[in-house]
């Protein structure tokens, strides 16, 4: 009788434990997106109307210091699959003293990717928002039309990037 009670208790405890572990697993945050999972090329949109195209991870890991110092808001990264991320905690891997000694050079950077609302329509909306920041442009209407016709990330980037003719 005691042995039978122990077996029932052990089974009940095992079932309860498995259930508790399953519930606990549901509360775990999903892993942060990794740079290796990005579909390159990617485009980064900065607060100050700057646009940065990167063909691969190595290009994304290095930025001009102006991208770090001239922007107060978190930049948006859009990959070729129209997955959109905010680049949280974007900063140089070097300290403040190094940045003061090298105010206008390239620096290695680090950041955390946070998923945002994604898709081609959302990417077009963000690119249109970026184009509207370029207040010096007198061809915004035609560029917005080209942007709306764009089917790929690079076409969108091409539509809004200033060209030195």
KEBA-184953 format. One record per residue (C-alpha): residue number from 1; x, y, z; chain; residue in one letter. Coordinates in nm, 4 decimals, decimal comma. Example, Ala and Ser with C-alpha at 12.3 -4.5 7.8 and 13.67 -1.06 7.14 Angstrom:
// residues 2
<r 1 <1,2300 -0,4500 0,7800> "A" "A">
<r 2 <1,3670 -0,1060 0,7140> "A" "S">
***
This chain:
// residues 165
<r 1 <0,0000 0,0000 0,0000> "A" "X">
<r 2 <0,2785 0,2429 0,0918> "A" "X">
<r 3 <0,4704 0,1462 -0,2229> "A" "X">
<r 4 <0,1602 0,2053 -0,4357> "A" "X">
<r 5 <0,1068 0,5507 -0,2779> "A" "X">
<r 6 <0,4716 0,6403 -0,3398> "A" "X">
<r 7 <0,4420 0,5432 -0,7075> "A" "X">
<r 8 <0,1233 0,7500 -0,7523> "A" "X">
<r 9 <0,2846 1,0430 -0,5723> "A" "X">
<r 10 <0,5983 1,0132 -0,7860> "A" "X">
<r 11 <0,3930 1,0071 -1,1090> "A" "X">
<r 12 <0,1829 1,3026 -0,9945> "A" "X">
<r 13 <0,4967 1,4938 -0,9002> "A" "X">
<r 14 <0,6585 1,4121 -1,2346> "A" "X">
<r 15 <0,3497 1,5302 -1,4268> "A" "X">
<r 16 <0,3277 1,8473 -1,2184> "A" "X">
<r 17 <0,6997 1,9122 -1,2671> "A" "X">
<r 18 <0,6749 1,8672 -1,6441> "A" "X">
<r 19 <0,3748 2,1009 -1,6530> "A" "X">
<r 20 <0,5590 2,3629 -1,4455> "A" "X">
<r 21 <0,8630 2,3434 -1,6751> "A" "X">
<r 22 <0,6414 2,3822 -1,9807> "A" "X">
<r 23 <0,4748 2,6893 -1,8343> "A" "X">
<r 24 <0,8093 2,8368 -1,7348> "A" "X">
<r 25 <0,9361 2,7880 -2,0901> "A" "X">
<r 26 <0,6482 3,0016 -2,2193> "A" "X">
<r 27 <0,7681 3,2955 -2,0115> "A" "X">
<r 28 <1,1198 3,2911 -2,1519> "A" "X">
<r 29 <1,1915 3,5834 -2,3842> "A" "X">
<r 30 <1,2642 3,4893 -2,7410> "A" "X">
<r 31 <1,6340 3,5060 -2,8237> "A" "X">
<r 32 <1,7597 3,8362 -2,9588> "A" "X">
<r 33 <1,8023 3,8489 -3,3365> "A" "X">
<r 34 <2,1586 3,7864 -3,4443> "A" "X">
<r 35 <2,3551 3,9581 -3,7150> "A" "X">
<r 36 <2,4152 3,6208 -3,8834> "A" "X">
<r 37 <2,0383 3,5905 -3,9383> "A" "X">
<r 38 <2,0133 3,9180 -4,1315> "A" "X">
<r 39 <1,9578 3,8983 -4,5061> "A" "X">
<r 40 <2,2258 4,1208 -4,6601> "A" "X">
<r 41 <2,2489 4,3757 -4,8060> "A" "X">
<r 42 <2,0851 4,5828 -4,5356> "A" "X">
<r 43 <2,0028 4,9528 -4,5054> "A" "X">
<r 44 <2,0201 5,1608 -4,1874> "A" "X">
<r 45 <1,8000 5,4703 -4,1594> "A" "X">
<r 46 <1,9226 5,7382 -3,9176> "A" "X">
<r 47 <1,7318 6,0206 -3,7491> "A" "X">
<r 48 <1,9193 6,2945 -3,9356> "A" "X">
<r 49 <1,8127 6,1675 -4,2843> "A" "X">
<r 50 <2,1325 5,9654 -4,3347> "A" "X">
<r 51 <2,1085 5,6300 -4,5099> "A" "X">
<r 52 <2,3763 5,3622 -4,4778> "A" "X">
<r 53 <2,3897 5,0565 -4,7055> "A" "X">
<r 54 <2,5941 4,7567 -4,5882> "A" "X">
<r 55 <2,6692 4,4608 -4,8129> "A" "X">
<r 56 <2,7819 4,2335 -4,5312> "A" "X">
<r 57 <2,8320 4,2029 -4,1549> "A" "X">
<r 58 <3,1840 4,3481 -4,1631> "A" "X">
<r 59 <3,0545 4,6762 -4,3073> "A" "X">
<r 60 <2,7827 4,6927 -4,0423> "A" "X">
<r 61 <3,0341 4,6494 -3,7587> "A" "X">
<r 62 <3,2212 4,9690 -3,8583> "A" "X">
<r 63 <3,0669 5,3153 -3,8838> "A" "X">
<r 64 <3,1790 5,6716 -3,9140> "A" "X">
<r 65 <3,1670 5,8454 -3,5763> "A" "X">
<r 66 <2,9193 6,0989 -3,7183> "A" "X">
<r 67 <2,6523 5,8262 -3,7278> "A" "X">
<r 68 <2,6957 5,7927 -3,3519> "A" "X">
<r 69 <2,7290 6,1577 -3,2539> "A" "X">
<r 70 <2,4855 6,3342 -3,4876> "A" "X">
<r 71 <2,1796 6,1209 -3,4098> "A" "X">
<r 72 <1,9759 6,1180 -3,0900> "A" "X">
<r 73 <1,7210 5,8529 -3,1855> "A" "X">
<r 74 <1,7628 5,4803 -3,2365> "A" "X">
<r 75 <1,8325 5,3967 -3,6039> "A" "X">
<r 76 <1,6241 5,1421 -3,7957> "A" "X">
<r 77 <1,7838 4,8522 -3,9796> "A" "X">
<r 78 <1,5997 4,6918 -4,2715> "A" "X">
<r 79 <1,7305 4,3725 -4,4280> "A" "X">
<r 80 <1,6656 4,2412 -4,7788> "A" "X">
<r 81 <1,3790 4,0243 -4,6508> "A" "X">
<r 82 <1,2099 4,3425 -4,5187> "A" "X">
<r 83 <1,2736 4,2393 -4,1595> "A" "X">
<r 84 <1,2952 4,5602 -3,9585> "A" "X">
<r 85 <1,4866 4,6125 -3,6349> "A" "X">
<r 86 <1,5749 4,9008 -3,4093> "A" "X">
<r 87 <1,9474 4,9206 -3,3358> "A" "X">
<r 88 <1,9304 4,9658 -2,9595> "A" "X">
<r 89 <2,2390 5,0741 -2,7649> "A" "X">
<r 90 <2,4340 5,1617 -3,0808> "A" "X">
<r 91 <2,7741 5,2778 -2,9633> "A" "X">
<r 92 <3,1445 5,2648 -3,0323> "A" "X">
<r 93 <3,3448 4,9846 -2,8762> "A" "X">
<r 94 <3,5989 5,2564 -2,7848> "A" "X">
<r 95 <3,5688 5,4846 -2,4860> "A" "X">
<r 96 <3,4990 5,8560 -2,4779> "A" "X">
<r 97 <3,8662 5,9536 -2,4727> "A" "X">
<r 98 <3,9312 5,7595 -2,7951> "A" "X">
<r 99 <3,6279 5,9224 -2,9576> "A" "X">
<r 100 <3,7481 6,2691 -2,8562> "A" "X">
<r 101 <4,0896 6,1936 -3,0080> "A" "X">
<r 102 <3,9256 6,0542 -3,3259> "A" "X">
<r 103 <3,6155 6,2713 -3,3777> "A" "X">
<r 104 <3,5834 6,2139 -3,7501> "A" "X">
<r 105 <3,6990 5,8630 -3,8222> "A" "X">
<r 106 <3,5710 5,5101 -3,8450> "A" "X">
<r 107 <3,5002 5,3085 -3,5335> "A" "X">
<r 108 <3,3956 4,9546 -3,4528> "A" "X">
<r 109 <3,0408 4,9531 -3,3154> "A" "X">
<r 110 <2,8163 4,7317 -3,1102> "A" "X">
<r 111 <2,4364 4,7284 -3,0833> "A" "X">
<r 112 <2,1370 4,5141 -2,9972> "A" "X">
<r 113 <1,8741 4,4315 -3,2589> "A" "X">
<r 114 <1,5111 4,4582 -3,1463> "A" "X">
<r 115 <1,2423 4,3329 -3,3885> "A" "X">
<r 116 <0,9930 4,5919 -3,5120> "A" "X">
<r 117 <0,6866 4,5801 -3,7325> "A" "X">
<r 118 <0,8178 4,4373 -4,0598> "A" "X">
<r 119 <0,7229 4,3854 -4,4238> "A" "X">
<r 120 <0,7611 4,5655 -4,7552> "A" "X">
<r 121 <0,4818 4,8164 -4,6849> "A" "X">
<r 122 <0,6378 4,9120 -4,3509> "A" "X">
<r 123 <0,9808 4,9444 -4,5142> "A" "X">
<r 124 <0,8332 5,1736 -4,7814> "A" "X">
<r 125 <0,6685 5,3818 -4,5077> "A" "X">
<r 126 <1,0018 5,4203 -4,3241> "A" "X">
<r 127 <1,1845 5,5109 -4,6461> "A" "X">
<r 128 <0,9154 5,7702 -4,7285> "A" "X">
<r 129 <0,9565 5,9143 -4,3789> "A" "X">
<r 130 <1,3321 5,9303 -4,4404> "A" "X">
<r 131 <1,2818 6,1038 -4,7749> "A" "X">
<r 132 <1,0581 6,3687 -4,6144> "A" "X">
<r 133 <1,3492 6,4596 -4,3832> "A" "X">
<r 134 <1,5524 6,5539 -4,6906> "A" "X">
<r 135 <1,3920 6,8982 -4,7067> "A" "X">
<r 136 <1,6492 7,0324 -4,9539> "A" "X">
<r 137 <1,5214 6,7976 -5,2271> "A" "X">
<r 138 <1,2966 6,9535 -5,4893> "A" "X">
<r 139 <1,2140 6,6180 -5,6502> "A" "X">
<r 140 <1,0397 6,4530 -5,3547> "A" "X">
<r 141 <0,7132 6,3861 -5,5388> "A" "X">
<r 142 <0,8816 6,1906 -5,8183> "A" "X">
<r 143 <1,1047 6,0107 -5,5695> "A" "X">
<r 144 <0,8012 5,9072 -5,3629> "A" "X">
<r 145 <0,6451 5,7640 -5,6797> "A" "X">
<r 146 <0,9644 5,5698 -5,7524> "A" "X">
<r 147 <0,9697 5,4510 -5,3925> "A" "X">
<r 148 <0,6097 5,3271 -5,4165> "A" "X">
<r 149 <0,7002 5,1259 -5,7285> "A" "X">
<r 150 <1,0044 4,9710 -5,5572> "A" "X">
<r 151 <0,9952 4,5973 -5,5029> "A" "X">
<r 152 <1,3366 4,5421 -5,3431> "A" "X">
<r 153 <1,5290 4,6984 -5,0590> "A" "X">
<r 154 <1,8011 4,8272 -5,2906> "A" "X">
<r 155 <1,5428 4,9898 -5,5194> "A" "X">
<r 156 <1,4004 5,1693 -5,2152> "A" "X">
<r 157 <1,7443 5,2827 -5,1051> "A" "X">
<r 158 <1,8265 5,3978 -5,4579> "A" "X">
<r 159 <1,5004 5,5958 -5,4761> "A" "X">
<r 160 <1,5770 5,8109 -5,1717> "A" "X">
<r 161 <1,9567 5,8350 -5,1696> "A" "X">
<r 162 <2,0956 6,1638 -5,2966> "A" "X">
<r 163 <2,3100 6,1232 -5,6069> "A" "X">
<r 164 <2,6081 6,3375 -5,6881> "A" "X">
<r 165 <2,5550 6,4122 -6,0563> "A" "X">
***
